Amino acid sequence: MTPQQTQDRDTRVDAEHPRLVVLDRDGVINADSPDFIKSPGEWHALPGSLDAIAQLCSSGFTVVVATNQSGVGRGLFTEQTLEQIHDEMRRQVNQAGGHIAAVFVCPHAPDAGCDCRKPLPGLLRQIEQKFGTTLEGVPAVGDSARDIDAAMAVTARPILVRTGNGRQAEQQFPDRQRPEVFDSLADVADALTGRNS
């Protein structure tokens, strides 16, 4: 399986050069777990995240997810189960009025030596290739230092949320390297769509 194949069958490119926003999954859209999200029933959206995605979509953003899912490489769940989890995520997002244009996945274990596991930029480079555009200046939202490092590596606009592992990650950045920080994806959506006061 290539990293972007999960859910790629439903990918829709809305424009030749879409207005992208890249979201990490666990800890940004849904509650994270130290035991991994291993089934659709374990996938629980964080408060406000589904509406935030709908808000981004209604404001003209094309929402893409980029996620490390080493549970596949560790043998904790199968590629098919991961697709079912993403089907559930998409179902809930669609129900809220949003749309996820594509899900890019690194399924490899940390010791696999791939180039797509964040903080390496391979997964984000795949997004650039798929959409035929650069991620320079594109908002890339995550809850960990690895998300921020990957965004910086492709000169995206790194944004950290305090949900998931975000509060811990926030302490890892010196002031001069500190990314934009928001409490939640809902706050990010407000800022990106001009609805914050």
RATA-V41850 format. One line per field, one symbol per residue. psi: psi as a letter, one per 30 degrees, with the letter a starting at -180 (. if undefined). A space follows every 50 residues. Layout:
psi = ???
This chain:
psi = klegfkgffgkkjfleiljlkkkldkfeelklkfgljfleffjjkkkfee eeeeeeefggkjkkkjkkiffeffgflleeeeeeefeeeeeeeeefgakj eljkkjgllfgfglgfjkflgeeeeeeeeefhllgkfkkjklgleeeeee eefghljkkkkflbgeeeeeffklefgklkkleleeeeeeefggfk.
